[in-house]
Amino acid sequence: MVRVRNAPAGRRRRKKVLKRAKGFRQARSKLYKHAQQFTERAALYSWRDRRRRKRDFRRLWITRISAAAKVNGISYSKLIAGLRKANLSLDRKMLADLAISDEPTFQKLTKIAKEKLNLI
């Protein structure tokens, strides 16, 4: 019986792991065993942080909208409630962008929200 070796498949497997570990420091990118451990850990972190990024951006947008709303004399929660009553469906990303780049439009939106909530 001929001896079957796993050299080509094993080499491909090891090269794949070392390629994924490119950019890691010291033994983590050079030695297979270390590279395997740390690429697995990196994959877990990247999986977690892809979900976390969505939360982080939403928090950032809310903070920006809140700051711009306070400048215009209305709280964030009242602004959102007023826009809902006015049937204006702008997501927080768009509102934050308007608050930063187009202040006159954001002021009009806050005015609409105040009218709908009878704050004027």
ROSEDO-318853 format. One record per residue: residue number from 1; residue in one letter; x negated, y negated, z negated of N, C-alpha, C, O in turn. Coordinates in pm, whole numbers, plus 50000, padded with zeros to 5 digits. Each point is the difference from the previous one (the first is absolute). Last residue first. Layout:
% ROSEDO-318853
RODO resi resn   n.u   n.v   n.w  ca.u  ca.v  ca.w   c.u   c.v   c.w   o.u   o.v   o.w
RODO  NUM    a     X     Y     Z     X     Y     Z     X     Y     Z     X     Y     Z
...
% end
This chain:
% ROSEDO-318853
RODO resi resn   n.u   n.v   n.w  ca.u  ca.v  ca.w   c.u   c.v   c.w   o.u   o.v   o.w
RODO  120    i 54473 42339 48016 49975 49863 50047 50104 49906 49944 49996 49880 50028
RODO  119    l 50000 50601 49915 49900 49937 49912 49972 49856 50040 49930 49928 49929
RODO  118    n 50364 50474 50241 50056 49877 49944 49907 49933 49899 50043 49955 49894
RODO  117    l 49885 50435 50405 50014 50025 49856 50057 49878 49926 50009 50000 49877
RODO  116    k 49912 49986 50591 50082 50120 49980 50021 50031 49852 50101 50059 49962
RODO  115    e 49614 49582 50162 50139 49971 50038 50090 50120 49972 50110 49984 49948
RODO  114    k 49425 50069 49992 50057 49916 49894 50147 49967 50029 50083 50000 49909
RODO  113    a 49672 50234 50419 50022 50085 49883 50064 49921 49886 50089 50050 49932
RODO  112    i 49781 49714 50454 50115 50088 50031 50034 50086 49879 50117 50015 49965
RODO  111    k 49496 49726 50004 50119 49913 49997 50127 50083 50026 50101 49981 49934
RODO  110    t 49482 50230 50108 50032 49977 49859 50124 49911 49986 50080 50018 49908
RODO  109    l 49762 50056 50526 50053 50124 49943 50036 49983 49852 50104 50048 49955
RODO  108    k 49682 49598 50265 50138 50014 50049 50065 50126 49943 50117 49999 49962
RODO  107    q 49430 49933 49947 50081 49903 49925 50146 50008 50043 50091 49990 49917
RODO  106    f 49596 50264 50320 50024 50059 49869 50084 49906 49913 50085 50046 49924
RODO  105    t 49778 49796 50494 50099 50107 50017 50033 50064 49866 50116 50029 49971
RODO  104    p 49538 49649 50037 50132 49940 50024 50112 50103 50017 50111 49980 49952
RODO  103    e 49427 50172 49990 50067 49949 49880 50135 49934 50027 50093 50020 49922
RODO  102    d 49569 50336 50305 50103 49911 50052 50086 49946 49886 50112 50046 49978
RODO  101    s 49504 50249 49950 49967 49940 50129 50102 49897 50049 49965 49911 50078
RODO  100    i 50070 50328 49487 49862 49954 50017 49983 49918 50129 49942 49891 49997
RODO   99    a 50478 50304 49890 49963 49915 49886 49860 49942 50018 49973 49888 49958
RODO   98    l 50193 50431 50354 50062 49868 50017 49958 49904 49889 49975 49882 50025
RODO   97    d 49886 50563 49938 49932 49938 50114 50056 49860 50025 49924 49907 50027
RODO   96    a 50285 50355 49649 49868 49959 49953 49923 49930 50111 49930 49902 49975
RODO   95    l 50486 50286 50137 50018 49885 49911 49866 49947 49950 49978 49879 49995
RODO   94    m 50025 50518 50260 50030 49883 50083 50016 49875 49914 49953 49893 50037
RODO   93    k 49983 50513 49739 49880 49972 50080 50021 49874 50083 49913 49914 50006
RODO   92    r 50446 50268 49747 49908 49922 49918 49873 49965 50075 49939 49896 49974
RODO   91    d 50515 50169 50307 49927 50080 49902 49895 49914 49931 49971 49888 50044
RODO   90    l 50515 49965 50155 49857 49987 50025 49928 50084 49897 50028 49990 49881
RODO   89    s 50488 49904 50263 49922 50120 49965 49856 49983 50049 49963 50049 50107
RODO   88    l 50502 49658 49765 49870 49985 50067 49913 50116 49957 49956 50007 49885
RODO   87    n 50509 49863 49966 49979 50104 50100 49876 49977 50086 49999 50030 50119
RODO   86    a 50167 49729 49480 50006 49932 50130 49984 50098 50116 49999 49959 50116
RODO   85    k 49963 50189 49436 50136 49946 50014 50019 49933 50135 50110 50000 50056
RODO   84    r 49458 50153 49834 50091 50115 50019 50142 49951 50023 50070 50050 50088
RODO   83    l 49607 49632 49802 49981 50046 50138 50090 50120 50031 50050 50014 50112
RODO   82    g 49944 49824 49446 50063 49903 50090 49987 50040 50146 50094 49983 50079
RODO   81    a 49686 50277 49591 50145 50014 49986 50073 49907 50096 50099 50039 50062
RODO   80    i 49433 49924 49913 50038 50127 50064 50151 50020 49994 50061 50042 50098
RODO   79    l 49767 49585 49674 49976 49986 50145 50047 50125 50074 50071 49990 50099
RODO   78    k 49931 50014 49433 50112 49922 50053 49986 49980 50150 50099 50001 50072
RODO   77    s 49551 50216 49703 50119 50085 49997 50122 49926 50056 50082 50058 50070
RODO   76    y 49503 49706 49887 49994 50106 50101 50130 50080 50006 50054 50024 50108
RODO   75    s 49982 49471 49723 49924 50118 49960 50007 50105 50112 50084 49994 50090
RODO   74    i 49923 49457 49972 50090 50116 49985 49915 50120 49958 49883 50009 50037
RODO   73    g 49954 49537 50112 50099 49985 49895 50100 50112 49984 50114 49976 49962
RODO   72    n 49478 49957 50332 50125 49947 50055 50115 49998 49898 50115 49976 50037
RODO   71    v 49460 50198 49849 49967 49868 50054 50127 49932 50052 50015 49878 49992
RODO   70    k 50017 50567 49872 49991 49911 49884 49966 49857 50043 50048 49904 49941
RODO   69    a 49952 50437 50385 50137 49970 49958 49999 49902 49883 50083 49909 49994
RODO   68    a 49508 50262 50167 50056 49903 50094 50142 49960 49959 50040 49886 50019
RODO   67    a 49746 50448 49727 49927 49873 49986 50059 49893 50090 50018 49886 49959
RODO   66    s 50155 50551 50079 50036 49941 49871 49933 49865 49981 50064 49905 49955
RODO   65    i 49822 50357 50418 50135 49945 50016 50041 49927 49873 50057 49891 50005
RODO   64    r 49534 50339 49985 49992 49885 50089 50137 49932 50016 50010 49877 49998
RODO   63    t 49966 50524 49754 49929 49893 49930 49995 49874 50084 50022 49890 49949
RODO   62    i 50155 50497 50246 50092 49948 49899 49935 49884 49924 50066 49900 49972
RODO   61    w 49668 50338 50336 50102 49920 50069 50095 49935 49900 50034 49883 50014
RODO   60    l 49642 50415 49815 49938 49878 50051 50103 49909 50066 50003 49879 49975
RODO   59    r 50136 50548 49885 49974 49913 49885 49940 49867 50043 50037 49895 49949
RODO   58    r 50019 50434 50380 50131 49948 49959 49984 49906 49880 50064 49895 49995
RODO   57    f 49555 50334 50156 50038 49893 50091 50135 49940 49962 50019 49879 50009
RODO   56    d 49825 50490 49744 49914 49884 49977 50040 49883 50091 50004 49885 49956
RODO   55    r 50210 50538 50093 50040 49933 49876 49922 49871 49981 50057 49897 49963
RODO   54    k 49821 50373 50398 50133 49947 50025 50050 49923 49877 50058 49892 50013
RODO   53    r 49537 50347 49958 49985 49878 50079 50134 49934 50026 50010 49877 50000
RODO   52    r 49952 50555 49789 49984 49886 49910 49992 49867 50075 50045 49897 49950
RODO   51    r 49968 50518 50282 50130 49972 49940 49993 49875 49911 50094 49920 49995
RODO   50    r 49513 50230 50196 50088 49965 50113 50140 49969 49948 50068 49913 50055
RODO   49    d 49605 50246 49643 49993 49857 50028 50077 49958 50124 50034 49883 50014
RODO   48    r 49935 50580 49848 50065 49921 49895 50007 49852 50039 50103 49935 49983
RODO   47    w 49661 50352 50301 50143 50036 50003 50077 49914 49900 50105 49944 50031
RODO   46    s 49429 50023 49969 50057 49931 50117 50148 50031 50014 50077 49914 50042
RODO   45    y 49682 50302 49614 50010 49856 49975 50064 49928 50118 50084 49912 49981
RODO   44    l 49828 50546 50069 50106 49979 49901 50019 49851 49971 50113 49952 49990
RODO   43    a 49534 50175 50290 50128 50022 50068 50116 49978 49905 50103 49945 50039
RODO   42    a 49462 50040 49790 50027 49881 50080 50134 50013 50072 50074 49903 50015
RODO   41    r 49764 50469 49747 50043 49895 49907 50037 49873 50078 50099 49934 49968
RODO   40    e 49720 50415 50279 50131 50041 49949 50056 49894 49906 50118 49966 50006
RODO   39    t 49449 49981 50151 50096 49971 50108 50140 50040 49957 50098 49935 50036
RODO   38    f 49550 50158 49669 50032 49858 50003 50088 49962 50118 50072 49900 49993
RODO   37    q 49780 50556 49939 50071 49953 49880 50046 49855 50018 50115 49966 49969
RODO   36    q 49614 50221 50369 50132 50064 49999 50083 49948 49881 50118 49968 50016
RODO   35    a 49432 49899 50022 50083 49934 50101 50141 50056 49999 50097 49926 50014
RODO   34    h 49579 50278 49713 50039 49869 49948 50094 49929 50097 50100 49939 49960
RODO   33    k 49720 50467 50183 50084 50024 49883 50052 49868 49942 50118 49986 49968
RODO   32    y 49572 50005 50403 50133 50049 50034 50091 50010 49879 50115 49956 50004
RODO   31    l 49489 49682 50053 50012 50139 49958 50145 50046 50014 50093 49932 49959
RODO   30    k 49790 49619 50164 49894 50085 50055 50022 50150 49971 49977 50085 50086
RODO   29    s 50286 49523 49761 50010 50003 50146 49901 50098 50062 50006 50025 50120
RODO   28    r 50024 49910 49408 50140 50015 50041 50016 50004 50151 50099 50052 50051
RODO   27    a 49489 49861 49705 50027 50140 50031 50142 50021 50051 50029 50101 50065
RODO   26    q 49844 49404 49958 49909 50102 49951 50045 50141 50040 50032 50024 50117
RODO   25    r 50350 49626 49963 49864 49974 49955 49931 50127 49952 50064 50091 49945
RODO   24    f 50322 49819 50459 49991 50023 49858 49853 49986 49959 49911 50008 50085
RODO   23    g 50209 49968 50368 50019 49875 49929 50002 50016 49849 49989 49902 49927
RODO   22    k 50154 50508 50363 49910 49897 50051 50029 49868 49929 50116 49960 49988
RODO   21    a 50111 50479 49973 49930 49939 49887 49903 49891 50045 49924 49947 49918
RODO   20    r 50327 50321 50392 50098 49926 49919 49933 49925 49887 50051 49897 49955
RODO   19    k 49685 50388 50305 50041 49885 50082 50101 49914 49924 49995 49877 50007
RODO   18    l 49867 50528 49803 49893 49900 49991 50033 49876 50083 49961 49889 49965
RODO   17    v 50336 50478 50057 50003 49943 49866 49894 49890 49988 50029 49893 49944
RODO   16    k 49981 50349 50455 50123 49922 49988 50007 49930 49865 50036 49882 49991
RODO   15    k 49614 50422 50095 49979 49874 50071 50122 49909 49989 49988 49878 49990
RODO   14    r 50039 50560 49833 49911 49915 49920 49978 49865 50066 49999 49897 49932
RODO   13    r 50253 50422 50304 50071 49963 49878 49915 49905 49915 50049 49898 49950
RODO   12    r 49758 50294 50433 50103 49900 50037 50073 49949 49877 50027 49880 49987
RODO   11    r 49669 50470 49952 49930 49877 50033 50099 49889 50035 49985 49886 49957
RODO   10    g 50185 50543 49970 49954 49940 49875 49929 49868 50024 50018 49904 49926
RODO    9    a 50116 50354 50446 50117 49945 49932 49959 49929 49871 50052 49894 49967
RODO    8    p 49607 50332 50282 50056 49886 50073 50117 49934 49928 50007 49877 49993
RODO    7    a 49785 50515 49793 49914 49882 50016 50067 49885 50078 50002 49888 49949
RODO    6    n 50116 50576 49858 50092 49887 50009 49926 49870 50029 50047 49892 49966
RODO    5    r 49879 50674 50148 49960 49887 49915 50092 49881 50028 50064 49992 50105
RODO    4    v 49916 50579 49947 50063 49876 50045 49961 49889 49903 50020 50010 49879
RODO    3    r 49770 50494 50285 50020 49907 49889 50055 49868 50055 49943 49940 50091
RODO    2    v 50131 50564 50123 49922 49877 50012 50032 49908 49883 50116 49987 49959
RODO    1    m 49896 50566 50064 50085 49882 50000 49911 49876 50000 49900 49993 49928
% end
